[in-house]
Amino acid sequence: MAGGDRDVYGLTRSTEAEHRKFEPSIDAERITEIPSNNQMKVEWIGGNPIYCGFGAKGLSISASGWLLHKYTFDASGNATSRGICFNAWDDRALVTYE
């Protein structure tokens, strides 16, 4: 099936949302999970978030399993990059971000 055309099975046509999640260039569906049970921690310096961490509700800040983000900013305060890693929130300044 070229150009993202899809066969229709059953009695109903696919919905607009189902069409939008299909990625014709790779003939696959895009899946986005939005966790609803995460907690978030943020460390701010000079009005900018330097570290953000997301962990399962109830996860200790000293336990591994946090998705950590480290942001860098230029002299004007504009974000220039974001690195990520998995580790403990307590170790956020000690780990390597990619």
N, C-alpha and C positions, 0 to 999 in steps of 0.2 A: 504494500500500500504506500504509494508515494505521497509526499506533501502533507503528511499527517492525517490523511483520511482514515477513518476507523469504521469497521463493520459494526452494525447495530444488531444486538441479539436481544431476544425477549420482546416484550410488548411496548417498552418505552425507549425513547431516545436518551442518550447520555446528557447530563446536565451541563450547563455552562461551566460550573466549577470543575467537573470531571474533564472537560476539554482544556481548561486552563492549566491543570496539573500535568497534562501530557506534554512531553518534550519531544517533538517530532525529529529534531536533529539527531537524537540518539535512540529513538524509538523506545522510550521508557517513560515511566511516570515519575514525577518529582514528589518526594515525600518530605514533609516538614513536621517535625514533632515539636509541640509547644508544651513543655513541662508545666504542670500546675502546682506541683508540690515542692518547688525549690525555694530556698532562702537565698538572699543576696546580701553580700557585704561590699562596701565601697570604702576606699581610702582616698581622701582628697588632699591635694597640695595646691595652694594658691588658687582655689576655685576650679581646678581641673581634677577629674577622676584619674588617678595614677594606676590603681589596681581595682578591679571588680572581680568578685568571686561568686559562683553559683554552686550550691550544694543541696543535696536532698534535705528535706525538712528533718530536723533533729540531728543532722550530721555535725559532729564536734568540729570546731575550728582547727583542732590539732590533728584531725584524721585526714588521710589521703582521700581523694574522691571529689575534690573541688575542681570545677572548671574555672581556671584563673585567666584573666585578661590583664595585660600590662600595656598602658598607653604611653606614647611619647609625644611631646609637643615641641613646636619651634618657639623661638623667642617672642613671637606675637601671640602665643597661646593657642595656636591652631594644632589640632591633632595631626601627626605625621605618620604614625604607625600603631599597629596593635599586634602584640604577640600573645600566644595562648599556650597553656600547658595544663596538665592535671597534677595536683598535689594538694597539700594542706594549706588552708588559708594562713595559718601561722608562719608558713615557710615562703610566702609570696615574694619576699625580697631576696631570697636565697637561691631560687630555682632558675633554670634556663628556659626562656620563652622562645618559641619559634613562630 
